[in-house]
Amino acid sequence: MAKWFDRYSFNARYVPAFIAAIPASIFSTFIKKDVWISLFENSRFLIVENLSLSIITILFMIHVQRGIAKHFFENRIFKSGKEFPTTTMLLLSDSFLSVEMKNKIRGKIETDFSIRLCTSEQEEESIEEANKTIRDAVNLIRKQVKDGDKTLQYNIHYGLSRNLIAGSIFAVPVSVLNSILFGLQNQPGFYISIAMAVFFSLTLIFSKKIRIYPRNKGCGVATPP
């Protein structure tokens, strides 16, 4: 139960779900109150049931967003886990880290986990095997540092970005619909809806750059749950 309310779950799962749900909440204002009442006309606890329905919907959306983000966006951007920054930056053919830093990290991996990463010749011979060896080492590193504050902070950023991108798939069309409805009625909400449509659209357009942010800060991301 604690996992549902830990720091990662709240920031990386609940927050993006609520943000992506804002356009839908605005859209619900266009539904007449008597329509909502008719849904529960036989209920004596209308408020409680509305709240329960909202909670169930949010929990459902959290899992839907995570599923879409992890199995569609993540697999597409990082080639099904084969090109995470923590993997590619340790390849000798990658230029992100300096040679000196790579040698230090590789030496530390060999000392701590008895894993020798592939040489340049071995990389050229089989880049797939080189990637697999690095991923094996990174998995062991993750187990050691998973409770560290810095690792958790980057994983929260990554998870929030990943899930918000997935939620934008639903938020964009609803925001556009809101813009049309507010525009037809000449209401101030038109500009808010336009801004939301632009925000969620840009989130989708720049999804790859948003999600590899931790690499730009010098820290690779090993995909969080």
C-alpha positions in Angstrom: 0.0 0.0 0.0 2.9 2.4 0.8 4.1 2.2 -2.8 0.9 3.9 -3.9 1.7 7.0 -1.8 5.5 7.2 -1.8 7.3 10.2 -3.2 7.9 8.7 -6.6 4.3 7.6 -7.1 2.9 11.0 -6.1 5.2 13.1 -8.2 5.7 10.9 -11.2 2.2 9.2 -11.5 -0.5 11.3 -9.7 0.7 14.8 -10.6 0.9 14.2 -14.4 -2.5 12.4 -14.3 -4.1 15.4 -12.7 -2.4 17.9 -15.1 -3.6 15.9 -18.1 -7.1 15.7 -16.6 -7.5 19.5 -16.4 -8.9 19.9 -20.0 -11.4 17.1 -19.2 -12.4 18.9 -16.0 -13.0 22.1 -17.9 -15.0 20.2 -20.6 -17.3 18.8 -17.8 -18.5 22.3 -17.1 -20.3 22.2 -20.4 -22.3 19.2 -19.3 -25.5 20.3 -17.7 -25.9 19.6 -14.0 -29.1 17.6 -14.5 -27.2 15.2 -16.7 -24.9 14.3 -13.9 -27.8 14.0 -11.5 -29.6 11.7 -13.9 -26.7 9.3 -13.7 -27.2 8.8 -10.0 -30.9 9.6 -9.7 -31.5 6.5 -7.6 -28.6 7.3 -5.3 -29.0 9.0 -1.9 -25.3 9.8 -1.8 -24.7 11.8 -5.0 -21.6 13.7 -3.8 -19.9 10.5 -2.5 -20.6 8.6 -5.7 -19.3 11.5 -7.9 -16.2 11.6 -5.8 -15.7 7.9 -6.0 -16.2 8.0 -9.8 -13.6 10.7 -10.1 -11.1 8.8 -8.0 -11.6 5.6 -10.0 -11.2 7.5 -13.3 -8.0 9.1 -12.1 -6.6 5.8 -10.9 -7.5 4.2 -14.2 -5.9 7.0 -16.2 -2.7 6.7 -14.1 -2.3 3.1 -15.3 -3.3 3.9 -18.9 -0.8 6.8 -19.1 2.0 4.7 -17.6 1.2 1.8 -20.0 1.2 4.1 -23.1 4.3 6.0 -22.0 6.4 2.9 -21.1 5.4 0.6 -23.9 5.0 3.1 -26.8 7.0 6.3 -26.2 9.8 4.7 -24.1 10.3 1.8 -26.4 10.2 4.0 -29.5 12.7 6.6 -28.2 15.1 4.2 -26.4 14.7 1.2 -28.8 13.0 -1.1 -26.3 15.6 -0.3 -23.6 18.6 -0.8 -25.8 19.6 2.8 -26.0 19.1 4.3 -22.5 21.6 7.1 -21.8 23.1 4.9 -19.0 23.9 2.4 -21.8 25.0 4.6 -24.7 27.2 6.9 -22.7 29.4 4.1 -21.5 30.1 2.9 -25.1 33.6 3.7 -26.1 32.2 4.9 -29.5 30.0 7.5 -27.7 31.4 11.0 -27.2 29.3 12.3 -24.3 31.7 11.4 -21.5 35.4 12.0 -21.6 37.8 9.0 -22.1 39.2 9.5 -18.6 35.7 9.5 -17.0 34.7 6.4 -19.0 37.9 4.6 -17.8 37.2 5.4 -14.2 33.6 4.2 -14.4 34.6 1.1 -16.3 37.3 0.4 -13.7 34.8 0.9 -10.9 32.3 -1.5 -12.5 35.0 -4.2 -12.9 36.2 -3.8 -9.3 32.7 -3.7 -7.7 30.8 -6.2 -9.9 33.5 -8.2 -11.7 32.1 -7.2 -15.1 34.6 -6.2 -17.8 32.9 -4.0 -20.4 33.7 -4.6 -24.1 36.8 -3.1 -25.7 36.7 -0.9 -28.8 37.4 -3.9 -31.0 34.7 -6.0 -29.3 32.2 -3.1 -29.7 32.9 -2.9 -33.5 32.6 -6.7 -33.7 29.2 -6.8 -31.8 27.6 -3.5 -30.6 24.6 -5.6 -29.4 26.8 -7.6 -27.0 28.5 -4.4 -25.8 25.1 -2.9 -25.0 24.0 -6.0 -23.2 27.1 -6.1 -21.0 26.6 -2.4 -20.1 22.9 -3.0 -19.3 23.9 -5.9 -17.0 26.3 -3.6 -15.1 23.8 -0.7 -14.9 21.2 -3.0 -13.5 23.6 -3.9 -10.6 24.4 -0.2 -10.1 20.7 0.7 -10.0 20.2 -1.8 -7.1 23.0 -0.1 -5.2 21.9 3.5 -5.7 18.1 3.1 -6.0 17.5 4.7 -2.6 19.8 7.7 -3.2 18.2 11.1 -3.2 19.8 12.2 -6.5 18.8 9.0 -8.3 15.3 9.3 -7.0 15.1 13.0 -8.1 16.1 12.2 -11.6 13.7 9.2 -11.8 10.9 11.4 -10.6 11.7 13.9 -13.3 11.8 11.2 -15.9 8.6 9.5 -14.7 6.7 12.7 -14.6 7.8 13.7 -18.1 7.1 10.3 -19.5 3.6 10.0 -18.0 2.7 13.6 -18.9 3.7 13.0 -22.5 1.3 10.0 -22.6 -1.5 12.0 -21.0 -1.0 14.7 -23.6 -2.4 12.3 -26.2 -5.8 12.6 -24.5 -5.4 16.3 -23.4 -4.7 17.7 -26.8 -8.1 16.8 -28.5 -10.1 17.7 -25.4 -8.3 21.1 -25.2 -9.1 21.7 -28.9 -12.7 20.8 -28.3 -12.8 23.2 -25.3 -11.4 26.0 -27.5 -14.1 25.5 -30.0 -16.9 25.4 -27.4 -15.6 28.5 -25.6 -15.0 30.3 -28.9 -18.5 29.7 -30.0 -19.8 31.2 -26.8 -17.3 34.0 -26.8 -16.1 33.2 -23.3 -12.7 33.9 -21.6 -12.0 30.2 -21.3 -11.2 30.2 -25.0 -7.7 31.6 -24.4 -7.0 29.2 -21.5 -8.0 26.3 -23.7 -5.9 27.5 -26.5 -2.9 27.8 -24.2 -3.5 24.3 -22.9 -3.8 22.9 -26.5 -0.5 24.5 -27.3 1.2 23.3 -24.1 0.2 19.7 -24.5 0.9 19.8 -28.3 4.5 21.0 -27.6 4.9 18.3 -25.0 4.2 15.7 -27.6 6.3 17.4 -30.3 9.3 17.7 -28.1 8.8 14.4 -26.2 12.2 13.0 -27.0 14.1 16.1 -25.8 12.0 16.4 -22.7 12.6 12.8 -21.7 16.4 12.7 -22.3 16.9 15.8 -20.1 18.8 13.9 -17.3 21.5 13.0 -19.9 22.0 16.6 -20.6 22.6 17.2 -16.9 25.3 14.5 -16.8 23.2 11.7 -15.4 21.9 8.7 -17.3 18.4 7.5 -16.7 17.8 3.9 -16.0 14.0 3.6 -16.5 12.0 3.9 -13.3 8.9 1.8 -12.7 
